[in-house]
Amino acid sequence: MTQFTLTGFKQDTGFRVFAFEGTAEDRTRTAFAVRTDLAMSRKYGIQLQELPLLCRGLLERRDAGEQDRTVIFTEEDMQLHASTRAAEREAAQRRKAPRRPPAHNGQTAHQPGSEWRGPQRPPAE
């Protein structure tokens, strides 16, 4: 399995090209580049900081026999990432316990920390 290390990037008129070095199991090194469209990444809500990791993942998912050393992070890849993130957010919302509203039946609301503070005395006059 090839290990990919980010070695830098360059700006190319609306695109960011990330440079990676692939190190094979036999320790041979190969240069790779992944080109990303910045306007398209914004369209799908992908932050600039996320792009290097997403590009590395794209390289890791490639077929080992592929000879092309320059890869494009396509709109389809971005759509897939955006829909996966949306599904993860939805699942997280479903797992969250609903918040309980404060008691309004004549009882006083629970005060944070009251268990360890003990009963509160009214201020001295």
C-alpha positions as CSV (number, residue, x, y, z in Angstrom):
1,M,0.0,0.0,0.0
2,T,1.3,3.4,-1.0
3,Q,1.6,6.1,1.7
4,F,0.9,9.7,0.5
5,T,2.5,12.7,2.1
6,L,1.5,16.3,1.2
7,T,4.5,18.2,0.0
8,G,2.9,21.5,-0.9
9,F,0.5,23.2,-3.2
10,K,0.3,25.9,-5.9
11,Q,-2.4,28.3,-7.0
12,D,-3.4,28.1,-10.6
13,T,-6.2,30.6,-11.6
14,G,-9.2,29.4,-9.5
15,F,-7.7,26.0,-8.9
16,R,-5.4,24.7,-6.2
17,V,-3.0,21.9,-7.1
18,F,-1.8,19.8,-4.2
19,A,1.5,18.0,-4.5
20,F,1.9,14.6,-2.9
21,E,4.7,12.2,-2.6
22,G,3.7,8.5,-2.8
23,T,6.0,6.1,-1.0
24,A,5.5,2.4,-2.0
25,E,6.2,-0.6,0.2
26,D,9.6,-1.0,-1.5
27,R,10.3,2.6,-0.6
28,T,10.2,4.0,-4.1
29,R,8.9,7.5,-4.3
30,T,6.6,9.0,-6.9
31,A,5.2,12.5,-7.3
32,F,1.5,13.0,-7.6
33,A,-0.7,16.1,-8.1
34,V,-4.4,16.6,-7.3
35,R,-6.2,19.5,-8.9
36,T,-9.2,21.0,-7.2
37,D,-11.6,23.7,-8.4
38,L,-12.0,26.2,-5.5
39,A,-15.3,27.7,-6.7
40,M,-16.8,24.2,-6.9
41,S,-15.5,23.3,-3.5
42,R,-17.2,26.4,-2.0
43,K,-20.4,25.4,-3.9
44,Y,-20.4,22.1,-2.0
45,G,-19.5,23.6,1.4
46,I,-16.0,22.2,1.4
47,Q,-13.6,24.3,3.4
48,L,-10.1,25.0,2.1
49,Q,-8.6,23.3,5.1
50,E,-10.4,20.0,4.3
51,L,-9.0,19.8,0.7
52,P,-5.6,18.3,1.4
53,L,-7.0,15.4,3.4
54,L,-9.8,14.8,0.8
55,C,-7.2,14.8,-2.0
56,R,-5.1,12.3,-0.1
57,G,-8.1,10.1,0.3
58,L,-8.8,10.3,-3.4
59,L,-5.2,9.1,-4.1
60,E,-5.6,6.3,-1.5
61,R,-8.8,5.0,-3.2
62,R,-7.2,4.8,-6.7
63,D,-6.5,1.5,-8.3
64,A,-2.9,0.6,-7.6
65,G,-2.3,-0.1,-11.3
66,E,-3.3,3.4,-12.5
67,Q,-0.4,5.2,-14.2
68,D,-1.8,8.7,-14.2
69,R,0.2,10.9,-11.7
70,T,-2.1,13.9,-12.0
71,V,-5.6,13.5,-10.6
72,I,-8.6,15.8,-10.6
73,F,-10.9,16.1,-7.6
74,T,-14.1,16.1,-9.6
75,E,-17.5,17.6,-9.0
76,E,-18.8,14.1,-8.5
77,D,-16.2,13.5,-5.7
78,M,-17.3,16.8,-4.1
79,Q,-21.0,15.8,-4.3
80,L,-20.3,12.5,-2.7
81,H,-18.4,14.2,0.1
82,A,-21.1,16.8,0.7
83,S,-23.9,14.1,0.8
84,T,-21.9,11.9,3.1
85,R,-21.3,14.9,5.5
86,A,-25.0,15.8,5.4
87,A,-26.0,12.2,6.3
88,E,-23.5,12.2,9.2
89,R,-24.9,15.5,10.5
90,E,-28.5,14.0,10.2
91,A,-27.5,10.9,12.1
92,A,-25.8,13.0,14.8
93,Q,-29.0,15.1,15.2
94,R,-31.1,11.9,15.6
95,R,-28.7,10.6,18.3
96,K,-28.9,13.8,20.3
97,A,-31.2,13.6,23.3
98,P,-33.9,16.2,23.1
99,R,-33.5,19.0,25.6
100,R,-36.0,19.1,28.4
101,P,-37.9,22.4,28.9
102,P,-37.7,24.0,32.4
103,A,-40.5,23.1,34.9
104,H,-43.4,25.5,34.8
105,N,-45.7,23.8,37.2
106,G,-45.1,26.0,40.2
107,Q,-41.8,24.4,41.1
108,T,-38.5,26.2,40.9
109,A,-36.2,25.3,38.1
110,H,-33.1,23.1,38.9
111,Q,-30.1,25.3,39.6
112,P,-26.8,23.9,38.3
113,G,-24.5,22.8,41.0
114,S,-27.2,22.7,43.7
115,E,-26.4,19.1,44.5
116,W,-23.0,19.9,45.9
117,R,-23.7,23.4,47.3
118,G,-26.4,22.4,49.7
119,P,-29.4,24.5,50.6
120,Q,-29.1,28.2,49.8
121,R,-29.9,30.8,52.5
122,P,-31.6,34.1,51.7
123,P,-29.3,37.1,52.0
124,A,-29.0,38.7,55.5
125,E,-30.7,42.1,55.8
